[in-house]
Amino acid sequence: MDPAVVRRLVGDEGAAALATAAAQPDVDSLAAATRLRRDHDPELAAAALQQVALRRRARTKFGEVADDLFLTADGLEQASRPVVSQWRAARFAERGVTRVVDLGCGIGADALAMARAGLEVVAVELDPATAGIARANLSPYGVEVLVGDAVELAADLLGPGVGVFCDPARRTERGRTWRVDAFRPPYDFVTGLLPGRVGCLKFGPGLPYELVPAGTDTTWLSVAGDVVEASVWSPDGTQEWVGESGDRRAALLLPGGDEIVVGPEPAAVGPLARFLVEPDGAVIRAGAVDTLAVRLAAHRLDPQIAYLTTDEPPDTPYGVGFEMVESFPWKEKVLRAWVRDHEIGTLEIKKRGIEVDPATLRKRLHLKGSGSATIVITPSLEGARVLVVRRLEVPSRVV
């Protein structure tokens, strides 16, 4: 978007266009465009319609607050969910920080949460149009938004006692990437922000372990079962357990706040027991499956597979529990016969460590009938197995 159009969009002229656009049932329709162009020029009309479309998409992430935000498509995709931004702001405050510099603020979602938490925030954004969007979101909270290169501005902004937050762009023309030479700001600059100050770096949940800076405190965050990011913090000296590389790793479940820290205890590998546990994705990403197994007195089915099994009903927020109903060797012909004999018309297929596409397999099984079932296809000490399971409905608690 052109910065000049952004300035008009966030002003009084834009407010009128946005109100008209919000009244359109289908903002992508020709009728909506025609209606907007009666009172506004094509540039502002298009910008208002796009903004309303983005706000409607953003409701799944921001709720009703989305209708008061100014957005960009890329900014909406990369923006943290409010519950994550609030957690991050609270953690900065808990560590005694009163001023934070947000390098590469995007639309300002994290800066907004920090400002609402009572922190003084300075935001930096390279793209002038995006900076204009962020300024519209943040100026009511007294947040200064600077337009410029984070690398060039950081030294003057990061004085003693000032915290730093950075969410580097990890997108190329082909989509998201883990090529560090494509990060903006650069990876070496970003990771160099942490030593000597309270700092947090936001990365995608698929952050490769080899890119986690040594000596840091990394938390994989799950929101209602959806793994959303890896948050890399400078250490605070109070880690529960520090690994061989000097780093702390944990999985945090939001909104509940349950946290499991990766410990040194290995999990045993054993045969199928009565119950199965599928750990939360954040637990898996953090490498905390063994830690969870030890806490649950469970063991792995296979050294490389995240499924756990135990004789006791698992009562934990860190995964989903299932009761074993039946088990047989994994062969498609055998599974097809089982499905036919049990008149299964609806089948949930879970799998790990097995080369099979659940959607394609489901079609080949020719499901027909009134029955429903959940199966898990997984390696085990007994070879590849099909586990027919029943999902447990039990209250969660911290283990």
C-alpha positions as YAML, in Angstrom:
chain: A
units: angstrom
residues:
- id: 1
  name: MET
  ca: [0.00, 0.00, 0.00]
- id: 2
  name: ASP
  ca: [1.23, 3.48, -0.80]
- id: 3
  name: PRO
  ca: [2.14, 5.50, 2.34]
- id: 4
  name: ALA
  ca: [0.05, 8.41, 1.06]
- id: 5
  name: VAL
  ca: [-3.00, 6.13, 0.82]
- id: 6
  name: VAL
  ca: [-2.33, 4.85, 4.34]
- id: 7
  name: ARG
  ca: [-2.32, 8.41, 5.68]
- id: 8
  name: ARG
  ca: [-5.72, 9.00, 4.11]
- id: 9
  name: LEU
  ca: [-7.07, 5.64, 5.25]
- id: 10
  name: VAL
  ca: [-6.24, 6.21, 8.93]
- id: 11
  name: GLY
  ca: [-7.66, 9.74, 8.93]
- id: 12
  name: ASP
  ca: [-11.17, 11.19, 8.88]
- id: 13
  name: GLU
  ca: [-11.55, 10.59, 5.15]
- id: 14
  name: GLY
  ca: [-10.68, 6.95, 5.63]
- id: 15
  name: ALA
  ca: [-13.08, 6.58, 8.57]
- id: 16
  name: ALA
  ca: [-16.01, 7.44, 6.32]
- id: 17
  name: ALA
  ca: [-14.83, 5.02, 3.63]
- id: 18
  name: LEU
  ca: [-14.31, 2.27, 6.19]
- id: 19
  name: ALA
  ca: [-17.78, 2.72, 7.62]
- id: 20
  name: THR
  ca: [-19.31, 2.33, 4.17]
- id: 21
  name: ALA
  ca: [-17.09, -0.67, 3.41]
- id: 22
  name: ALA
  ca: [-18.00, -2.36, 6.70]
- id: 23
  name: ALA
  ca: [-21.67, -2.17, 5.73]
- id: 24
  name: GLN
  ca: [-21.06, -4.26, 2.59]
- id: 25
  name: PRO
  ca: [-21.93, -7.97, 2.97]
- id: 26
  name: ASP
  ca: [-19.31, -9.00, 0.39]
- id: 27
  name: VAL
  ca: [-16.37, -6.62, 0.21]
- id: 28
  name: ASP
  ca: [-14.90, -8.54, -2.73]
- id: 29
  name: SER
  ca: [-17.95, -8.00, -4.91]
- id: 30
  name: LEU
  ca: [-18.37, -5.58, -7.80]
- id: 31
  name: ALA
  ca: [-21.38, -4.11, -5.99]
- id: 32
  name: ALA
  ca: [-19.23, -3.19, -2.99]
- id: 33
  name: ALA
  ca: [-16.59, -1.54, -5.17]
- id: 34
  name: THR
  ca: [-19.28, 0.37, -7.08]
- id: 35
  name: ARG
  ca: [-20.86, 1.59, -3.82]
- id: 36
  name: LEU
  ca: [-17.55, 2.83, -2.40]
- id: 37
  name: ARG
  ca: [-16.62, 4.67, -5.61]
- id: 38
  name: ARG
  ca: [-19.75, 6.78, -5.43]
- id: 39
  name: ASP
  ca: [-18.20, 8.79, -2.60]
- id: 40
  name: HIS
  ca: [-14.47, 8.02, -2.79]
- id: 41
  name: ASP
  ca: [-11.74, 7.80, -5.40]
- id: 42
  name: PRO
  ca: [-10.69, 4.31, -6.58]
- id: 43
  name: GLU
  ca: [-7.49, 4.22, -4.47]
- id: 44
  name: LEU
  ca: [-9.19, 4.97, -1.16]
- id: 45
  name: ALA
  ca: [-12.20, 2.81, -2.02]
- id: 46
  name: ALA
  ca: [-9.96, -0.18, -2.74]
- id: 47
  name: ALA
  ca: [-7.91, 0.41, 0.41]
- id: 48
  name: ALA
  ca: [-11.04, 0.59, 2.59]
- id: 49
  name: LEU
  ca: [-12.51, -2.58, 1.14]
- id: 50
  name: GLN
  ca: [-9.21, -4.42, 1.58]
- id: 51
  name: GLN
  ca: [-8.98, -3.20, 5.16]
- id: 52
  name: VAL
  ca: [-12.46, -4.46, 6.03]
- id: 53
  name: ALA
  ca: [-11.67, -7.81, 4.39]
- id: 54
  name: LEU
  ca: [-8.52, -8.07, 6.52]
- id: 55
  name: ARG
  ca: [-10.42, -7.15, 9.68]
- id: 56
  name: ARG
  ca: [-12.96, -9.88, 9.06]
- id: 57
  name: ARG
  ca: [-10.15, -12.41, 8.56]
- id: 58
  name: ALA
  ca: [-8.42, -11.11, 11.67]
- id: 59
  name: ARG
  ca: [-11.37, -11.88, 13.96]
- id: 60
  name: THR
  ca: [-10.16, -15.48, 14.30]
- id: 61
  name: LYS
  ca: [-6.89, -14.16, 15.75]
- id: 62
  name: PHE
  ca: [-7.89, -10.93, 17.49]
- id: 63
  name: GLY
  ca: [-11.62, -11.35, 18.15]
- id: 64
  name: GLU
  ca: [-13.82, -8.25, 18.06]
- id: 65
  name: VAL
  ca: [-10.75, -6.05, 18.62]
- id: 66
  name: ALA
  ca: [-9.89, -6.70, 14.96]
- id: 67
  name: ASP
  ca: [-12.55, -4.19, 13.89]
- id: 68
  name: ASP
  ca: [-10.56, -1.38, 15.53]
- id: 69
  name: LEU
  ca: [-7.16, -2.33, 14.13]
- id: 70
  name: PHE
  ca: [-5.43, -1.27, 10.93]
- id: 71
  name: LEU
  ca: [-3.83, -4.22, 9.17]
- id: 72
  name: THR
  ca: [-1.71, -5.43, 6.28]
- id: 73
  name: ALA
  ca: [-1.90, -8.93, 4.85]
- id: 74
  name: ASP
  ca: [1.68, -9.80, 5.80]
- id: 75
  name: GLY
  ca: [1.35, -8.07, 9.16]
- id: 76
  name: LEU
  ca: [-1.78, -10.02, 10.03]
- id: 77
  name: GLU
  ca: [-0.11, -13.32, 9.18]
- id: 78
  name: GLN
  ca: [3.00, -12.60, 11.24]
- id: 79
  name: ALA
  ca: [1.29, -10.86, 14.16]
- id: 80
  name: SER
  ca: [1.26, -12.66, 17.51]
- id: 81
  name: ARG
  ca: [-2.04, -13.76, 18.98]
- id: 82
  name: PRO
  ca: [-3.20, -11.45, 21.80]
- id: 83
  name: VAL
  ca: [-2.77, -14.09, 24.52]
- id: 84
  name: VAL
  ca: [0.86, -14.59, 23.42]
- id: 85
  name: SER
  ca: [1.56, -10.85, 23.23]
- id: 86
  name: GLN
  ca: [0.11, -10.41, 26.72]
- id: 87
  name: TRP
  ca: [2.27, -13.25, 28.08]
- id: 88
  name: ARG
  ca: [5.36, -11.70, 26.51]
- id: 89
  name: ALA
  ca: [4.58, -8.24, 27.88]
- id: 90
  name: ALA
  ca: [4.03, -9.68, 31.36]
- id: 91
  name: ARG
  ca: [7.35, -11.50, 31.21]
- id: 92
  name: PHE
  ca: [9.20, -8.31, 30.29]
- id: 93
  name: ALA
  ca: [7.56, -6.59, 33.25]
- id: 94
  name: GLU
  ca: [8.37, -9.49, 35.60]
- id: 95
  name: ARG
  ca: [12.04, -9.12, 34.71]
- id: 96
  name: GLY
  ca: [12.05, -5.49, 35.76]
- id: 97
  name: VAL
  ca: [11.97, -3.90, 32.32]
- id: 98
  name: THR
  ca: [10.10, -0.59, 32.01]
- id: 99
  name: ARG
  ca: [11.13, 0.38, 28.46]
- id: 100
  name: VAL
  ca: [11.20, -1.93, 25.42]
- id: 101
  name: VAL
  ca: [12.33, -1.33, 21.87]
- id: 102
  name: ASP
  ca: [10.40, -3.34, 19.27]
- id: 103
  name: LEU
  ca: [12.65, -3.73, 16.25]
- id: 104
  name: GLY
  ca: [10.50, -4.56, 13.24]
- id: 105
  name: CYS
  ca: [7.10, -3.95, 14.81]
- id: 106
  name: GLY
  ca: [4.93, -4.80, 11.77]
- id: 107
  name: ILE
  ca: [1.36, -3.72, 12.49]
- id: 108
  name: GLY
  ca: [2.28, -3.28, 16.18]
- id: 109
  name: ALA
  ca: [0.46, -6.19, 17.84]
- id: 110
  name: ASP
  ca: [3.23, -6.94, 20.36]
- id: 111
  name: ALA
  ca: [4.04, -3.29, 20.98]
- id: 112
  name: LEU
  ca: [0.34, -2.73, 21.68]
- id: 113
  name: ALA
  ca: [0.28, -5.45, 24.35]
- id: 114
  name: MET
  ca: [3.43, -4.09, 25.97]
- id: 115
  name: ALA
  ca: [2.02, -0.57, 26.06]
- id: 116
  name: ARG
  ca: [-1.23, -1.84, 27.58]
- id: 117
  name: ALA
  ca: [0.87, -3.62, 30.23]
- id: 118
  name: GLY
  ca: [2.32, -0.26, 31.29]
- id: 119
  name: LEU
  ca: [5.67, -0.52, 29.50]
- id: 120
  name: GLU
  ca: [7.19, 2.40, 27.63]
- id: 121
  name: VAL
  ca: [7.62, 1.25, 24.02]
- id: 122
  name: VAL
  ca: [9.50, 2.55, 21.01]
- id: 123
  name: ALA
  ca: [8.69, 0.75, 17.77]
- id: 124
  name: VAL
  ca: [10.80, 0.58, 14.62]
- id: 125
  name: GLU
  ca: [9.52, -0.43, 11.18]
- id: 126
  name: LEU
  ca: [11.41, -0.40, 7.90]
- id: 127
  name: ASP
  ca: [8.44, -0.13, 5.51]
- id: 128
  name: PRO
  ca: [6.88, 3.37, 5.55]
- id: 129
  name: ALA
  ca: [3.35, 2.13, 4.75]
- id: 130
  name: THR
  ca: [3.43, -0.54, 7.45]
- id: 131
  name: ALA
  ca: [4.84, 2.04, 9.86]
- id: 132
  name: GLY
  ca: [1.83, 4.23, 9.11]
- id: 133
  name: ILE
  ca: [-0.47, 1.32, 9.93]
- id: 134
  name: ALA
  ca: [1.43, 0.65, 13.18]
- id: 135
  name: ARG
  ca: [1.32, 4.33, 14.12]
- id: 136
  name: ALA
  ca: [-2.47, 4.34, 13.76]
- id: 137
  name: ASN
  ca: [-2.71, 1.33, 16.09]
- id: 138
  name: LEU
  ca: [-0.16, 2.56, 18.63]
- id: 139
  name: SER
  ca: [-0.39, 6.33, 18.84]
- id: 140
  name: PRO
  ca: [-3.41, 6.23, 21.22]
- id: 141
  name: TYR
  ca: [-1.07, 4.49, 23.70]
- id: 142
  name: GLY
  ca: [1.76, 6.98, 23.35]
- id: 143
  name: VAL
  ca: [4.02, 4.61, 21.41]
- id: 144
  name: GLU
  ca: [6.52, 6.30, 19.11]
- id: 145
  name: VAL
  ca: [6.92, 4.57, 15.74]
- id: 146
  name: LEU
  ca: [10.16, 5.25, 13.91]
- id: 147
  name: VAL
  ca: [10.66, 4.52, 10.21]
- id: 148
  name: GLY
  ca: [14.07, 3.08, 9.49]
- id: 149
  name: ASP
  ca: [16.45, 0.13, 9.47]
- id: 150
  name: ALA
  ca: [16.59, -1.68, 12.81]
- id: 151
  name: VAL
  ca: [20.30, -2.40, 12.35]
- id: 152
  name: GLU
  ca: [21.09, 1.29, 11.98]
- id: 153
  name: LEU
  ca: [18.81, 2.53, 14.78]
- id: 154
  name: ALA
  ca: [19.38, -0.13, 17.45]
- id: 155
  name: ALA
  ca: [22.58, 1.25, 18.94]
- id: 156
  name: ASP
  ca: [21.03, 4.64, 19.74]
- id: 157
  name: LEU
  ca: [17.82, 3.13, 21.12]
- id: 158
  name: LEU
  ca: [19.15, 0.27, 23.27]
- id: 159
  name: GLY
  ca: [20.59, 2.01, 26.28]
- id: 160
  name: PRO
  ca: [21.26, 0.46, 29.72]
- id: 161
  name: GLY
  ca: [18.24, -1.28, 31.20]
- id: 162
  name: VAL
  ca: [16.25, -1.15, 27.96]
- id: 163
  name: GLY
  ca: [14.64, -4.38, 26.82]
- id: 164
  name: VAL
  ca: [14.42, -5.47, 23.21]
- id: 165
  name: PHE
  ca: [11.94, -7.47, 21.17]
- id: 166
  name: CYS
  ca: [12.46, -8.56, 17.59]
- id: 167
  name: ASP
  ca: [10.34, -10.65, 15.24]
- id: 168
  name: PRO
  ca: [12.53, -10.97, 12.14]
- id: 169
  name: ALA
  ca: [10.83, -11.42, 8.78]
- id: 170
  name: ARG
  ca: [11.46, -14.94, 7.51]
- id: 171
  name: ARG
  ca: [9.76, -14.76, 4.13]
- id: 172
  name: THR
  ca: [11.14, -14.84, 0.60]
- id: 173
  name: GLU
  ca: [9.36, -14.78, -2.75]
- id: 174
  name: ARG
  ca: [8.82, -18.54, -2.29]
- id: 175
  name: GLY
  ca: [7.30, -18.24, 1.16]
- id: 176
  name: ARG
  ca: [8.61, -18.79, 4.68]
- id: 177
  name: THR
  ca: [12.23, -19.85, 5.03]
- id: 178
  name: TRP
  ca: [14.81, -20.95, 7.61]
- id: 179
  name: ARG
  ca: [17.70, -19.69, 5.48]
- id: 180
  name: VAL
  ca: [19.28, -17.32, 7.96]
- id: 181
  name: ASP
  ca: [20.76, -15.17, 5.19]
- id: 182
  name: ALA
  ca: [17.19, -14.29, 4.18]
- id: 183
  name: PHE
  ca: [16.15, -13.05, 7.64]
- id: 184
  name: ARG
  ca: [15.37, -9.35, 7.97]
- id: 185
  name: PRO
  ca: [16.90, -8.01, 10.20]
- id: 186
  name: PRO
  ca: [19.83, -10.44, 9.69]
- id: 187
  name: TYR
  ca: [20.08, -13.49, 11.97]
- id: 188
  name: ASP
  ca: [23.51, -12.57, 13.39]
- id: 189
  name: PHE
  ca: [22.29, -9.10, 14.27]
- id: 190
  name: VAL
  ca: [19.09, -10.44, 15.85]
- id: 191
  name: THR
  ca: [20.78, -13.06, 18.01]
- id: 192
  name: GLY
  ca: [23.42, -10.51, 19.00]
- id: 193
  name: LEU
  ca: [20.71, -8.43, 20.66]
- id: 194
  name: LEU
  ca: [20.30, -10.80, 23.61]
- id: 195
  name: PRO
  ca: [23.61, -10.78, 25.52]
- id: 196
  name: GLY
  ca: [23.73, -8.22, 28.30]
- id: 197
  name: ARG
  ca: [20.07, -7.21, 28.31]
- id: 198
  name: VAL
  ca: [16.54, -8.54, 28.71]
- id: 199
  name: GLY
  ca: [15.53, -9.52, 25.22]
- id: 200
  name: CYS
  ca: [13.11, -11.73, 23.33]
- id: 201
  name: LEU
  ca: [13.22, -13.02, 19.77]
- id: 202
  name: LYS
  ca: [10.16, -14.45, 18.09]
- id: 203
  name: PHE
  ca: [10.54, -17.30, 15.59]
- id: 204
  name: GLY
  ca: [8.17, -19.75, 13.97]
- id: 205
  name: PRO
  ca: [7.44, -22.98, 15.88]
- id: 206
  name: GLY
  ca: [9.56, -24.97, 13.43]
- id: 207
  name: LEU
  ca: [12.73, -23.26, 14.67]
- id: 208
  name: PRO
  ca: [15.55, -25.77, 14.04]
- id: 209
  name: TYR
  ca: [17.47, -26.62, 17.19]
- id: 210
  name: GLU
  ca: [20.74, -25.67, 15.51]
- id: 211
  name: LEU
  ca: [19.47, -22.09, 15.18]
- id: 212
  name: VAL
  ca: [18.69, -21.73, 18.90]
- id: 213
  name: PRO
  ca: [21.47, -19.54, 20.30]
- id: 214
  name: ALA
  ca: [23.45, -21.26, 23.04]
- id: 215
  name: GLY
  ca: [22.77, -20.07, 26.56]
- id: 216
  name: THR
  ca: [19.24, -18.87, 25.87]
- id: 217
  name: ASP
  ca: [15.82, -19.62, 27.30]
- id: 218
  name: THR
  ca: [13.48, -20.88, 24.57]
- id: 219
  name: THR
  ca: [9.77, -21.51, 25.02]
- id: 220
  name: TRP
  ca: [7.55, -23.17, 22.43]
- id: 221
  name: LEU
  ca: [4.03, -21.80, 22.79]
- id: 222
  name: SER
  ca: [0.78, -23.63, 22.16]
- id: 223
  name: VAL
  ca: [-2.54, -21.77, 22.08]
- id: 224
  name: ALA
  ca: [-5.50, -24.10, 22.56]
- id: 225
  name: GLY
  ca: [-3.48, -26.91, 21.02]
- id: 226
  name: ASP
  ca: [-2.12, -24.91, 18.08]
- id: 227
  name: VAL
  ca: [1.69, -24.44, 18.21]
- id: 228
  name: VAL
  ca: [2.26, -20.83, 17.22]
- id: 229
  name: GLU
  ca: [5.86, -19.81, 17.89]
- id: 230
  name: ALA
  ca: [9.22, -20.30, 19.55]
- id: 231
  name: SER
  ca: [10.09, -17.45, 21.89]
- id: 232
  name: VAL
  ca: [13.84, -17.11, 22.55]
- id: 233
  name: TRP
  ca: [14.78, -15.11, 25.65]
- id: 234
  name: SER
  ca: [18.00, -13.98, 27.20]
- id: 235
  name: PRO
  ca: [18.58, -16.06, 30.38]
- id: 236
  name: ASP
  ca: [17.55, -14.67, 33.75]
- id: 237
  name: GLY
  ca: [19.70, -16.94, 35.90]
- id: 238
  name: THR
  ca: [16.81, -18.84, 37.48]
- id: 239
  name: GLN
  ca: [16.47, -21.73, 35.03]
- id: 240
  name: GLU
  ca: [15.11, -24.96, 36.49]
- id: 241
  name: TRP
  ca: [17.44, -27.04, 34.36]
- id: 242
  name: VAL
  ca: [20.09, -26.08, 31.85]
- id: 243
  name: GLY
  ca: [21.10, -28.43, 29.04]
- id: 244
  name: GLU
  ca: [24.57, -29.36, 27.86]
- id: 245
  name: SER
  ca: [24.65, -26.34, 25.52]
- id: 246
  name: GLY
  ca: [23.72, -24.04, 28.39]
- id: 247
  name: ASP
  ca: [20.17, -23.42, 27.25]
- id: 248
  name: ARG
  ca: [16.75, -23.90, 28.84]
- id: 249
  name: ARG
  ca: [13.87, -25.26, 26.77]
- id: 250
  name: ALA
  ca: [10.22, -25.44, 27.72]
- id: 251
  name: ALA
  ca: [6.70, -25.81, 26.36]
- id: 252
  name: LEU
  ca: [4.02, -23.39, 27.53]
- id: 253
  name: LEU
  ca: [0.29, -23.93, 27.04]
- id: 254
  name: LEU
  ca: [-1.90, -20.87, 26.75]
- id: 255
  name: PRO
  ca: [-4.27, -19.57, 27.91]
- id: 256
  name: GLY
  ca: [-3.91, -21.86, 30.94]
- id: 257
  name: GLY
  ca: [-0.22, -21.11, 31.55]
- id: 258
  name: ASP
  ca: [0.93, -24.71, 32.18]
- id: 259
  name: GLU
  ca: [4.67, -25.02, 31.52]
- id: 260
  name: ILE
  ca: [6.86, -28.08, 31.27]
- id: 261
  name: VAL
  ca: [10.65, -27.60, 31.27]
- id: 262
  name: VAL
  ca: [12.82, -30.09, 29.43]
- id: 263
  name: GLY
  ca: [14.76, -32.18, 31.91]
- id: 264
  name: PRO
  ca: [17.67, -34.62, 31.59]
- id: 265
  name: GLU
  ca: [15.73, -37.81, 32.35]
- id: 266
  name: PRO
  ca: [15.37, -40.19, 29.38]
- id: 267
  name: ALA
  ca: [12.15, -42.10, 28.79]
- id: 268
  name: ALA
  ca: [12.02, -45.86, 28.53]
- id: 269
  name: VAL
  ca: [10.72, -47.64, 25.45]
- id: 270
  name: GLY
  ca: [8.23, -50.43, 25.99]
- id: 271
  name: PRO
  ca: [5.22, -52.36, 24.74]
- id: 272
  name: LEU
  ca: [1.69, -51.15, 24.27]
- id: 273
  name: ALA
  ca: [-0.16, -50.48, 27.51]
- id: 274
  name: ARG
  ca: [-3.80, -49.68, 28.18]
- id: 275
  name: PHE
  ca: [-3.62, -45.93, 27.47]
- id: 276
  name: LEU
  ca: [-2.02, -43.77, 24.80]
- id: 277
  name: VAL
  ca: [-0.89, -40.14, 25.13]
- id: 278
  name: GLU
  ca: [-0.42, -37.82, 22.17]
- id: 279
  name: PRO
  ca: [1.71, -34.93, 23.51]
- id: 280
  name: ASP
  ca: [0.83, -31.35, 22.63]
- id: 281
  name: GLY
  ca: [2.78, -30.04, 19.65]
- id: 282
  name: ALA
  ca: [4.67, -27.57, 21.81]
- id: 283
  name: VAL
  ca: [5.87, -30.42, 24.04]
- id: 284
  name: ILE
  ca: [7.12, -32.24, 20.96]
- id: 285
  name: ARG
  ca: [8.79, -29.16, 19.46]
- id: 286
  name: ALA
  ca: [10.53, -28.36, 22.75]
- id: 287
  name: GLY
  ca: [11.88, -31.89, 23.04]
- id: 288
  name: ALA
  ca: [9.96, -32.44, 26.27]
- id: 289
  name: VAL
  ca: [8.37, -35.79, 25.36]
- id: 290
  name: ASP
  ca: [10.78, -37.74, 27.58]
- id: 291
  name: THR
  ca: [10.17, -35.33, 30.45]
- id: 292
  name: LEU
  ca: [6.42, -35.79, 30.10]
- id: 293
  name: ALA
  ca: [6.84, -39.56, 29.94]
- id: 294
  name: VAL
  ca: [8.79, -39.59, 33.22]
- id: 295
  name: ARG
  ca: [6.16, -37.42, 34.92]
- id: 296
  name: LEU
  ca: [3.34, -39.69, 33.75]
- id: 297
  name: ALA
  ca: [5.20, -42.93, 34.52]
- id: 298
  name: ALA
  ca: [4.73, -43.68, 30.84]
- id: 299
  name: HIS
  ca: [7.08, -44.90, 28.13]
- id: 300
  name: ARG
  ca: [7.56, -44.46, 24.41]
- id: 301
  name: LEU
  ca: [6.27, -46.93, 21.86]
- id: 302
  name: ASP
  ca: [9.34, -46.25, 19.73]
- id: 303
  name: PRO
  ca: [12.51, -44.25, 20.44]
- id: 304
  name: GLN
  ca: [11.78, -41.81, 17.61]
- id: 305
  name: ILE
  ca: [8.00, -41.53, 17.94]
- id: 306
  name: ALA
  ca: [6.23, -39.04, 20.20]
- id: 307
  name: TYR
  ca: [3.37, -41.34, 21.29]
- id: 308
  name: LEU
  ca: [3.49, -42.42, 24.92]
- id: 309
  name: THR
  ca: [1.74, -45.35, 26.56]
- id: 310
  name: THR
  ca: [0.90, -46.07, 30.19]
- id: 311
  name: ASP
  ca: [-1.16, -48.40, 32.36]
- id: 312
  name: GLU
  ca: [-2.80, -45.53, 34.26]
- id: 313
  name: PRO
  ca: [-5.33, -43.07, 32.84]
- id: 314
  name: PRO
  ca: [-3.30, -39.98, 31.89]
- id: 315
  name: ASP
  ca: [-4.51, -36.79, 33.53]
- id: 316
  name: THR
  ca: [-2.41, -34.00, 32.05]
- id: 317
  name: PRO
  ca: [-2.83, -30.73, 30.15]
- id: 318
  name: TYR
  ca: [0.26, -31.55, 28.07]
- id: 319
  name: GLY
  ca: [-1.39, -34.02, 25.74]
- id: 320
  name: VAL
  ca: [-4.51, -35.86, 24.67]
- id: 321
  name: GLY
  ca: [-5.27, -39.22, 26.25]
- id: 322
  name: PHE
  ca: [-6.78, -42.26, 24.56]
- id: 323
  name: GLU
  ca: [-7.85, -45.67, 25.80]
- id: 324
  name: MET
  ca: [-6.84, -48.67, 23.71]
- id: 325
  name: VAL
  ca: [-9.79, -50.56, 22.26]
- id: 326
  name: GLU
  ca: [-8.06, -52.89, 19.84]
- id: 327
  name: SER
  ca: [-4.70, -53.37, 18.12]
- id: 328
  name: PHE
  ca: [-3.59, -55.24, 15.03]
- id: 329
  name: PRO
  ca: [-0.65, -55.18, 12.59]
- id: 330
  name: TRP
  ca: [-0.56, -52.32, 10.10]
- id: 331
  name: LYS
  ca: [-1.57, -53.69, 6.73]
- id: 332
  name: GLU
  ca: [-3.99, -51.81, 4.54]
- id: 333
  name: LYS
  ca: [-5.87, -54.98, 3.62]
- id: 334
  name: VAL
  ca: [-6.35, -55.87, 7.29]
- id: 335
  name: LEU
  ca: [-7.52, -52.35, 8.10]
- id: 336
  name: ARG
  ca: [-9.94, -52.37, 5.18]
- id: 337
  name: ALA
  ca: [-11.48, -55.60, 6.45]
- id: 338
  name: TRP
  ca: [-11.77, -54.17, 9.97]
- id: 339
  name: VAL
  ca: [-13.49, -51.05, 8.66]
- id: 340
  name: ARG
  ca: [-15.92, -53.16, 6.63]
- id: 341
  name: ASP
  ca: [-16.70, -55.56, 9.47]
- id: 342
  name: HIS
  ca: [-17.39, -52.70, 11.88]
- id: 343
  name: GLU
  ca: [-19.42, -50.68, 9.34]
- id: 344
  name: ILE
  ca: [-17.24, -47.60, 9.82]
- id: 345
  name: GLY
  ca: [-18.44, -44.58, 7.89]
- id: 346
  name: THR
  ca: [-16.44, -41.91, 9.74]
- id: 347
  name: LEU
  ca: [-12.77, -42.55, 10.53]
- id: 348
  name: GLU
  ca: [-10.24, -40.27, 12.23]
- id: 349
  name: ILE
  ca: [-6.73, -41.34, 11.23]
- id: 350
  name: LYS
  ca: [-3.69, -40.33, 13.26]
- id: 351
  name: LYS
  ca: [-0.20, -41.47, 12.36]
- id: 352
  name: ARG
  ca: [3.48, -40.94, 13.11]
- id: 353
  name: GLY
  ca: [6.52, -42.55, 11.57]
- id: 354
  name: ILE
  ca: [4.49, -44.32, 8.87]
- id: 355
  name: GLU
  ca: [4.59, -43.32, 5.20]
- id: 356
  name: VAL
  ca: [0.91, -42.96, 4.48]
- id: 357
  name: ASP
  ca: [-1.34, -40.00, 3.67]
- id: 358
  name: PRO
  ca: [-4.46, -40.18, 5.87]
- id: 359
  name: ALA
  ca: [-6.70, -38.45, 3.31]
- id: 360
  name: THR
  ca: [-5.64, -40.80, 0.53]
- id: 361
  name: LEU
  ca: [-5.90, -43.86, 2.79]
- id: 362
  name: ARG
  ca: [-9.38, -42.83, 3.88]
- id: 363
  name: LYS
  ca: [-10.55, -42.81, 0.26]
- id: 364
  name: ARG
  ca: [-9.04, -46.24, -0.42]
- id: 365
  name: LEU
  ca: [-10.80, -47.76, 2.59]
- id: 366
  name: HIS
  ca: [-14.24, -47.17, 1.02]
- id: 367
  name: LEU
  ca: [-15.85, -46.14, 4.29]
- id: 368
  name: LYS
  ca: [-19.50, -47.07, 4.52]
- id: 369
  name: GLY
  ca: [-21.79, -47.40, 7.50]
- id: 370
  name: SER
  ca: [-23.08, -45.62, 10.58]
- id: 371
  name: GLY
  ca: [-20.10, -46.38, 12.82]
- id: 372
  name: SER
  ca: [-17.22, -44.05, 13.68]
- id: 373
  name: ALA
  ca: [-13.75, -44.69, 15.07]
- id: 374
  name: THR
  ca: [-10.33, -43.19, 15.74]
- id: 375
  name: ILE
  ca: [-7.20, -45.10, 14.79]
- id: 376
  name: VAL
  ca: [-3.51, -44.47, 15.33]
- id: 377
  name: ILE
  ca: [-0.95, -45.96, 12.95]
- id: 378
  name: THR
  ca: [2.47, -46.05, 14.54]
- id: 379
  name: PRO
  ca: [5.71, -48.01, 14.86]
- id: 380
  name: SER
  ca: [6.10, -49.99, 18.07]
- id: 381
  name: LEU
  ca: [8.31, -52.69, 19.53]
- id: 382
  name: GLU
  ca: [5.89, -55.15, 17.94]
- id: 383
  name: GLY
  ca: [6.28, -53.54, 14.52]
- id: 384
  name: ALA
  ca: [3.92, -51.13, 12.77]
- id: 385
  name: ARG
  ca: [0.50, -51.31, 14.42]
- id: 386
  name: VAL
  ca: [-3.00, -49.96, 14.00]
- id: 387
  name: LEU
  ca: [-4.38, -48.88, 17.37]
- id: 388
  name: VAL
  ca: [-8.11, -48.44, 17.66]
- id: 389
  name: VAL
  ca: [-8.56, -45.90, 20.44]
- id: 390
  name: ARG
  ca: [-11.20, -43.97, 22.34]
- id: 391
  name: ARG
  ca: [-10.51, -40.37, 23.27]
- id: 392
  name: LEU
  ca: [-10.58, -39.75, 27.01]
- id: 393
  name: GLU
  ca: [-12.69, -36.94, 28.38]
- id: 394
  name: VAL
  ca: [-11.01, -36.11, 31.66]
- id: 395
  name: PRO
  ca: [-10.32, -32.85, 33.51]
- id: 396
  name: SER
  ca: [-6.82, -31.50, 32.96]
- id: 397
  name: ARG
  ca: [-4.35, -30.67, 35.70]
- id: 398
  name: VAL
  ca: [-0.63, -29.98, 35.91]
- id: 399
  name: VAL
  ca: [1.41, -33.16, 36.37]
...
